[in-house]
Amino acid sequence: MRLLDEQYTPTPFYGSRKMTEWLVAEGHPVNRKRVSRPMDLMGIEAGYPKPKLSQPGEGRRTYPYLLRDTTVECVNQCGART
């Protein structure tokens, strides 16, 4: 678990498969299940986009586009930011 924590700090994108490869390269004969279980216990997971990440959240409001039928004819007609 200490080795997993030490390796996770510089490489938070490593999942259980890559972490297993790293441990085997370091000389620790482990399989993926042996690595996956401590990672779950420590709350370590690879940082990558999860499924449906770009879907709107529950109860999110959709705001109307208020300038749809407006023709902008001069500077600062739509409201200047100050």
N, CA, C and O atoms as CSV, one atom per row, in Angstrom:
chain,resi,resn,atom,element,x,y,z
A,1,MET,N,N,0.831,-1.182,0.000
A,1,MET,CA,C,0.000,0.000,0.000
A,1,MET,C,C,0.880,1.252,0.000
A,1,MET,O,O,0.537,2.258,-0.621
A,2,ARG,N,N,1.998,1.185,0.689
A,2,ARG,CA,C,2.898,2.330,0.716
A,2,ARG,C,C,3.466,2.600,-0.677
A,2,ARG,O,O,3.550,3.750,-1.109
A,3,LEU,N,N,3.855,1.528,-1.378
A,3,LEU,CA,C,4.382,1.681,-2.727
A,3,LEU,C,C,3.328,2.248,-3.671
A,3,LEU,O,O,3.633,3.094,-4.511
A,4,LEU,N,N,2.096,1.786,-3.535
A,4,LEU,CA,C,1.024,2.309,-4.375
A,4,LEU,C,C,0.827,3.802,-4.123
A,4,LEU,O,O,0.656,4.579,-5.062
A,5,ASP,N,N,0.852,4.194,-2.864
A,5,ASP,CA,C,0.662,5.600,-2.514
A,5,ASP,C,C,1.815,6.451,-3.040
A,5,ASP,O,O,1.596,7.549,-3.550
A,6,GLU,N,N,3.033,5.948,-2.917
A,6,GLU,CA,C,4.188,6.699,-3.400
A,6,GLU,C,C,4.160,6.864,-4.918
A,6,GLU,O,O,4.550,7.912,-5.432
A,7,GLN,N,N,3.708,5.850,-5.631
A,7,GLN,CA,C,3.663,5.934,-7.093
A,7,GLN,C,C,2.465,6.743,-7.564
A,7,GLN,O,O,2.525,7.376,-8.619
A,8,TYR,N,N,1.386,6.733,-6.806
A,8,TYR,CA,C,0.179,7.453,-7.217
A,8,TYR,C,C,0.402,8.967,-7.182
A,8,TYR,O,O,-0.175,9.695,-7.989
A,9,THR,N,N,1.226,9.440,-6.261
A,9,THR,CA,C,1.460,10.884,-6.135
A,9,THR,C,C,2.026,11.487,-7.426
A,9,THR,O,O,1.489,12.488,-7.900
A,10,PRO,N,N,3.091,10.918,-8.015
A,10,PRO,CA,C,3.581,11.519,-9.269
A,10,PRO,C,C,2.771,11.109,-10.507
A,10,PRO,O,O,2.807,11.806,-11.521
A,11,THR,N,N,2.042,9.984,-10.436
A,11,THR,CA,C,1.296,9.520,-11.613
A,11,THR,C,C,-0.145,9.185,-11.236
A,11,THR,O,O,-0.492,8.007,-11.144
A,12,PRO,N,N,-0.994,10.194,-11.015
A,12,PRO,CA,C,-2.375,9.926,-10.601
A,12,PRO,C,C,-3.243,9.344,-11.706
A,12,PRO,O,O,-4.386,8.964,-11.452
A,13,PHE,N,N,-2.727,9.267,-12.923
A,13,PHE,CA,C,-3.482,8.717,-14.042
A,13,PHE,C,C,-3.284,7.216,-14.192
A,13,PHE,O,O,-3.897,6.608,-15.070
A,14,TYR,N,N,-2.441,6.595,-13.356
A,14,TYR,CA,C,-2.243,5.148,-13.392
A,14,TYR,C,C,-3.443,4.452,-12.761
A,14,TYR,O,O,-3.859,4.795,-11.654
A,15,GLY,N,N,-3.988,3.484,-13.464
A,15,GLY,CA,C,-5.032,2.634,-12.915
A,15,GLY,C,C,-4.416,1.370,-12.358
A,15,GLY,O,O,-3.200,1.288,-12.190
A,16,SER,N,N,-5.252,0.380,-12.069
A,16,SER,CA,C,-4.743,-0.848,-11.475
A,16,SER,C,C,-3.864,-1.630,-12.459
A,16,SER,O,O,-2.906,-2.283,-12.044
A,17,ARG,N,N,-4.177,-1.569,-13.733
A,17,ARG,CA,C,-3.372,-2.307,-14.718
A,17,ARG,C,C,-1.972,-1.717,-14.851
A,17,ARG,O,O,-0.977,-2.442,-14.832
A,18,LYS,N,N,-1.904,-0.404,-14.986
A,18,LYS,CA,C,-0.597,0.246,-15.130
A,18,LYS,C,C,0.200,0.163,-13.832
A,18,LYS,O,O,1.423,0.021,-13.853
A,19,MET,N,N,-0.500,0.251,-12.705
A,19,MET,CA,C,0.161,0.135,-11.414
A,19,MET,C,C,0.730,-1.277,-11.259
A,19,MET,O,O,1.812,-1.441,-10.695
A,20,THR,N,N,0.031,-2.285,-11.742
A,20,THR,CA,C,0.520,-3.667,-11.701
A,20,THR,C,C,1.780,-3.806,-12.543
A,20,THR,O,O,2.754,-4.427,-12.118
A,21,GLU,N,N,1.758,-3.223,-13.741
A,21,GLU,CA,C,2.951,-3.272,-14.599
A,21,GLU,C,C,4.144,-2.626,-13.901
A,21,GLU,O,O,5.259,-3.146,-13.953
A,22,TRP,N,N,3.904,-1.495,-13.252
A,22,TRP,CA,C,4.995,-0.796,-12.562
A,22,TRP,C,C,5.560,-1.643,-11.413
A,22,TRP,O,O,6.776,-1.735,-11.245
A,23,LEU,N,N,4.667,-2.260,-10.624
A,23,LEU,CA,C,5.130,-3.086,-9.503
A,23,LEU,C,C,5.903,-4.308,-9.982
A,23,LEU,O,O,6.903,-4.686,-9.370
A,24,VAL,N,N,5.452,-4.933,-11.073
A,24,VAL,CA,C,6.164,-6.088,-11.619
A,24,VAL,C,C,7.547,-5.650,-12.114
A,24,VAL,O,O,8.531,-6.366,-11.928
A,25,ALA,N,N,7.618,-4.469,-12.748
A,25,ALA,CA,C,8.908,-3.957,-13.214
A,25,ALA,C,C,9.838,-3.646,-12.029
A,25,ALA,O,O,11.060,-3.723,-12.165
A,26,GLU,N,N,9.273,-3.301,-10.891
A,26,GLU,CA,C,10.068,-3.031,-9.688
A,26,GLU,C,C,10.484,-4.313,-8.971
A,26,GLU,O,O,11.269,-4.268,-8.024
A,27,GLY,N,N,9.963,-5.453,-9.419
A,27,GLY,CA,C,10.368,-6.732,-8.837
A,27,GLY,C,C,9.380,-7.329,-7.855
A,27,GLY,O,O,9.729,-8.258,-7.126
A,28,HIS,N,N,8.161,-6.823,-7.815
A,28,HIS,CA,C,7.128,-7.356,-6.931
A,28,HIS,C,C,6.129,-8.167,-7.768
A,28,HIS,O,O,5.342,-7.587,-8.517
A,29,PRO,N,N,6.152,-9.501,-7.651
A,29,PRO,CA,C,5.247,-10.325,-8.467
A,29,PRO,C,C,3.804,-10.254,-7.945
A,29,PRO,O,O,3.436,-10.991,-7.030
A,30,VAL,N,N,3.001,-9.376,-8.522
A,30,VAL,CA,C,1.606,-9.212,-8.106
A,30,VAL,C,C,0.718,-9.292,-9.344
A,30,VAL,O,O,1.168,-9.057,-10.465
A,31,ASN,N,N,-0.546,-9.626,-9.120
A,31,ASN,CA,C,-1.498,-9.582,-10.222
A,31,ASN,C,C,-2.425,-8.380,-10.037
A,31,ASN,O,O,-2.337,-7.670,-9.035
A,32,ARG,N,N,-3.311,-8.157,-11.004
A,32,ARG,CA,C,-4.138,-6.959,-10.995
A,32,ARG,C,C,-5.114,-6.934,-9.832
A,32,ARG,O,O,-5.387,-5.870,-9.277
A,33,LYS,N,N,-5.651,-8.106,-9.451
A,33,LYS,CA,C,-6.587,-8.147,-8.329
A,33,LYS,C,C,-5.899,-7.773,-7.020
A,33,LYS,O,O,-6.495,-7.138,-6.150
A,34,ARG,N,N,-4.650,-8.173,-6.897
A,34,ARG,CA,C,-3.878,-7.866,-5.698
A,34,ARG,C,C,-3.599,-6.364,-5.577
A,34,ARG,O,O,-3.431,-5.851,-4.471
A,35,VAL,N,N,-3.552,-5.668,-6.698
A,35,VAL,CA,C,-3.317,-4.229,-6.709
A,35,VAL,C,C,-4.638,-3.474,-6.602
A,35,VAL,O,O,-4.714,-2.435,-5.945
A,36,SER,N,N,-5.664,-3.990,-7.241
A,36,SER,CA,C,-6.950,-3.294,-7.296
A,36,SER,C,C,-7.608,-3.163,-5.929
A,36,SER,O,O,-8.201,-2.130,-5.618
A,37,ARG,N,N,-7.505,-4.198,-5.120
A,37,ARG,CA,C,-8.162,-4.173,-3.814
A,37,ARG,C,C,-7.599,-3.098,-2.879
A,37,ARG,O,O,-8.386,-2.349,-2.300
A,38,PRO,N,N,-6.276,-2.984,-2.702
A,38,PRO,CA,C,-5.764,-1.888,-1.857
A,38,PRO,C,C,-6.055,-0.507,-2.437
A,38,PRO,O,O,-6.252,0.452,-1.690
A,39,MET,N,N,-6.082,-0.401,-3.770
A,39,MET,CA,C,-6.412,0.886,-4.374
A,39,MET,C,C,-7.839,1.291,-4.011
A,39,MET,O,O,-8.103,2.463,-3.745
A,40,ASP,N,N,-8.752,0.332,-3.999
A,40,ASP,CA,C,-10.132,0.617,-3.599
A,40,ASP,C,C,-10.206,1.013,-2.128
A,40,ASP,O,O,-10.922,1.947,-1.765
A,41,LEU,N,N,-9.462,0.299,-1.282
A,41,LEU,CA,C,-9.467,0.611,0.149
A,41,LEU,C,C,-8.925,2.006,0.435
A,41,LEU,O,O,-9.420,2.695,1.327
A,42,MET,N,N,-7.911,2.426,-0.319
A,42,MET,CA,C,-7.303,3.731,-0.101
A,42,MET,C,C,-8.045,4.841,-0.835
A,42,MET,O,O,-7.755,6.020,-0.629
A,43,GLY,N,N,-8.998,4.477,-1.689
A,43,GLY,CA,C,-9.745,5.485,-2.435
A,43,GLY,C,C,-8.974,6.040,-3.619
A,43,GLY,O,O,-9.241,7.152,-4.075
A,44,ILE,N,N,-8.020,5.269,-4.114
A,44,ILE,CA,C,-7.215,5.698,-5.255
A,44,ILE,C,C,-7.878,5.193,-6.526
A,44,ILE,O,O,-8.213,4.014,-6.637
A,45,GLU,N,N,-8.066,6.098,-7.487
A,45,GLU,CA,C,-8.551,5.683,-8.802
A,45,GLU,C,C,-7.891,6.554,-9.848
A,45,GLU,O,O,-7.467,7.673,-9.561
A,46,ALA,N,N,-7.807,6.042,-11.053
A,46,ALA,CA,C,-7.162,6.784,-12.129
A,46,ALA,C,C,-8.002,7.995,-12.497
A,46,ALA,O,O,-9.231,7.937,-12.493
A,47,GLY,N,N,-7.333,9.083,-12.813
A,47,GLY,CA,C,-8.034,10.293,-13.209
A,47,GLY,C,C,-8.223,10.337,-14.708
A,47,GLY,O,O,-7.296,10.684,-15.440
A,48,TYR,N,N,-9.397,9.995,-15.171
A,48,TYR,CA,C,-9.731,10.029,-16.591
A,48,TYR,C,C,-11.215,10.366,-16.704
A,48,TYR,O,O,-11.955,10.193,-15.735
A,49,PRO,N,N,-11.662,10.838,-17.856
A,49,PRO,CA,C,-13.077,11.189,-17.998
A,49,PRO,C,C,-13.974,9.962,-17.839
A,49,PRO,O,O,-13.806,8.962,-18.537
A,50,LYS,N,N,-14.898,10.051,-16.944
A,50,LYS,CA,C,-15.837,8.950,-16.705
A,50,LYS,C,C,-16.970,9.010,-17.737
A,50,LYS,O,O,-17.134,10.032,-18.402
A,51,PRO,N,N,-17.750,7.937,-17.881
A,51,PRO,CA,C,-18.855,7.956,-18.833
A,51,PRO,C,C,-19.876,9.024,-18.489
A,51,PRO,O,O,-20.139,9.296,-17.317
A,52,LYS,N,N,-20.449,9.627,-19.523
A,52,LYS,CA,C,-21.496,10.647,-19.412
A,52,LYS,C,C,-21.041,11.850,-18.598
A,52,LYS,O,O,-21.832,12.446,-17.867
A,53,LEU,N,N,-19.781,12.203,-18.723
A,53,LEU,CA,C,-19.242,13.318,-17.956
A,53,LEU,C,C,-19.808,14.651,-18.419
A,53,LEU,O,O,-19.958,15.574,-17.619
A,54,SER,N,N,-20.125,14.759,-19.716
A,54,SER,CA,C,-20.590,16.035,-20.236
A,54,SER,C,C,-22.113,16.172,-20.197
A,54,SER,O,O,-22.650,17.133,-20.748
A,55,GLN,N,N,-22.804,15.258,-19.576
A,55,GLN,CA,C,-24.255,15.359,-19.451
A,55,GLN,C,C,-24.600,16.372,-18.361
A,55,GLN,O,O,-23.904,16.442,-17.349
A,56,PRO,N,N,-25.671,17.162,-18.552
A,56,PRO,CA,C,-26.043,18.123,-17.518
A,56,PRO,C,C,-26.500,17.423,-16.250
A,56,PRO,O,O,-27.063,16.329,-16.299
A,57,GLY,N,N,-26.254,18.057,-15.124
A,57,GLY,CA,C,-26.615,17.486,-13.841
A,57,GLY,C,C,-28.114,17.543,-13.589
A,57,GLY,O,O,-28.863,18.187,-14.323
A,58,GLU,N,N,-28.528,16.862,-12.544
A,58,GLU,CA,C,-29.937,16.823,-12.160
A,58,GLU,C,C,-30.381,18.208,-11.699
A,58,GLU,O,O,-29.722,18.820,-10.858
A,59,GLY,N,N,-31.484,18.704,-12.238
A,59,GLY,CA,C,-32.032,19.986,-11.816
A,59,GLY,C,C,-31.325,21.193,-12.409
A,59,GLY,O,O,-31.521,22.312,-11.934
A,60,ARG,N,N,-30.514,20.994,-13.428
A,60,ARG,CA,C,-29.787,22.115,-14.027
A,60,ARG,C,C,-30.729,22.909,-14.927
A,60,ARG,O,O,-31.465,22.334,-15.730
A,61,ARG,N,N,-30.701,24.244,-14.785
A,61,ARG,CA,C,-31.561,25.101,-15.582
A,61,ARG,C,C,-30.935,25.408,-16.924
A,61,ARG,O,O,-29.715,25.539,-17.021
A,62,THR,N,N,-31.743,25.525,-17.957
A,62,THR,CA,C,-31.296,25.963,-19.259
A,62,THR,C,C,-31.798,27.385,-19.445
A,62,THR,O,O,-33.003,27.635,-19.408
A,63,TYR,N,N,-30.869,28.318,-19.645
A,63,TYR,CA,C,-31.230,29.718,-19.757
A,63,TYR,C,C,-31.484,30.079,-21.219
A,63,TYR,O,O,-30.770,29.597,-22.099
A,64,PRO,N,N,-32.490,30.919,-21.498
A,64,PRO,CA,C,-32.776,31.307,-22.886
A,64,PRO,C,C,-31.726,32.287,-23.408
A,64,PRO,O,O,-31.126,33.040,-22.642
A,65,TYR,N,N,-31.520,32.264,-24.709
A,65,TYR,CA,C,-30.602,33.198,-25.345
A,65,TYR,C,C,-31.386,34.466,-25.657
A,65,TYR,O,O,-32.208,34.473,-26.574
A,66,LEU,N,N,-31.146,35.528,-24.914
A,66,LEU,CA,C,-31.965,36.728,-24.973
A,66,LEU,C,C,-31.683,37.612,-26.181
A,66,LEU,O,O,-32.476,38.507,-26.475
A,67,LEU,N,N,-30.591,37.393,-26.881
A,67,LEU,CA,C,-30.244,38.233,-28.032
A,67,LEU,C,C,-30.563,37.572,-29.366
A,67,LEU,O,O,-30.033,37.986,-30.397
A,68,ARG,N,N,-31.403,36.570,-29.367
A,68,ARG,CA,C,-31.664,35.805,-30.579
A,68,ARG,C,C,-32.214,36.679,-31.717
A,68,ARG,O,O,-31.705,36.603,-32.835
A,69,ASP,N,N,-33.214,37.487,-31.468
A,69,ASP,CA,C,-33.844,38.280,-32.522
A,69,ASP,C,C,-33.374,39.731,-32.514
A,69,ASP,O,O,-34.015,40.584,-33.127
A,70,THR,N,N,-32.277,40.023,-31.839
A,70,THR,CA,C,-31.776,41.384,-31.755
A,70,THR,C,C,-30.681,41.592,-32.792
A,70,THR,O,O,-29.790,40.757,-32.944
A,71,THR,N,N,-30.753,42.706,-33.499
A,71,THR,CA,C,-29.708,43.075,-34.446
A,71,THR,C,C,-28.824,44.114,-33.782
A,71,THR,O,O,-29.303,45.179,-33.393
A,72,VAL,N,N,-27.568,43.823,-33.653
A,72,VAL,CA,C,-26.620,44.746,-33.024
A,72,VAL,C,C,-26.155,45.719,-34.092
A,72,VAL,O,O,-25.529,45.321,-35.074
A,73,GLU,N,N,-26.462,47.004,-33.899
A,73,GLU,CA,C,-26.157,48.004,-34.917
A,73,GLU,C,C,-25.099,49.010,-34.482
A,73,GLU,O,O,-24.548,49.715,-35.327
A,74,CYS,N,N,-24.802,49.096,-33.200
A,74,CYS,CA,C,-23.784,50.035,-32.752
A,74,CYS,C,C,-22.998,49.420,-31.588
A,74,CYS,O,O,-23.371,48.380,-31.046
A,75,VAL,N,N,-21.915,50.081,-31.225
A,75,VAL,CA,C,-21.031,49.605,-30.172
A,75,VAL,C,C,-21.756,49.666,-28.823
A,75,VAL,O,O,-22.477,50.624,-28.546
A,76,ASN,N,N,-21.569,48.674,-28.015
A,76,ASN,CA,C,-22.135,48.581,-26.660
A,76,ASN,C,C,-23.651,48.582,-26.627
A,76,ASN,O,O,-24.240,48.973,-25.620
A,77,GLN,N,N,-24.290,48.161,-27.685
A,77,GLN,CA,C,-25.751,48.121,-27.720
A,77,GLN,C,C,-26.296,47.025,-26.799
A,77,GLN,O,O,-27.385,47.174,-26.246
A,78,CYS,N,N,-25.563,45.944,-26.630
A,78,CYS,CA,C,-26.041,44.809,-25.843
A,78,CYS,C,C,-25.711,44.941,-24.381
A,78,CYS,O,O,-26.068,44.059,-23.601
A,79,GLY,N,N,-25.055,45.989,-23.978
A,79,GLY,CA,C,-24.708,46.177,-22.572
A,79,GLY,C,C,-23.227,45.998,-22.378
A,79,GLY,O,O,-22.671,44.932,-22.642
A,80,ALA,N,N,-22.593,47.053,-21.915
A,80,ALA,CA,C,-21.133,47.020,-21.726
A,80,ALA,C,C,-20.818,46.487,-20.331
A,80,ALA,O,O,-21.551,46.737,-19.375
A,81,ARG,N,N,-19.733,45.760,-20.237
A,81,ARG,CA,C,-19.254,45.290,-18.932
A,81,ARG,C,C,-18.381,46.370,-18.337
A,81,ARG,O,O,-17.581,46.996,-19.032
A,82,THR,N,N,-18.539,46.577,-17.068
A,82,THR,CA,C,-17.689,47.558,-16.402
A,82,THR,C,C,-16.915,46.930,-15.297
A,82,THR,O,O,-16.142,47.609,-14.621
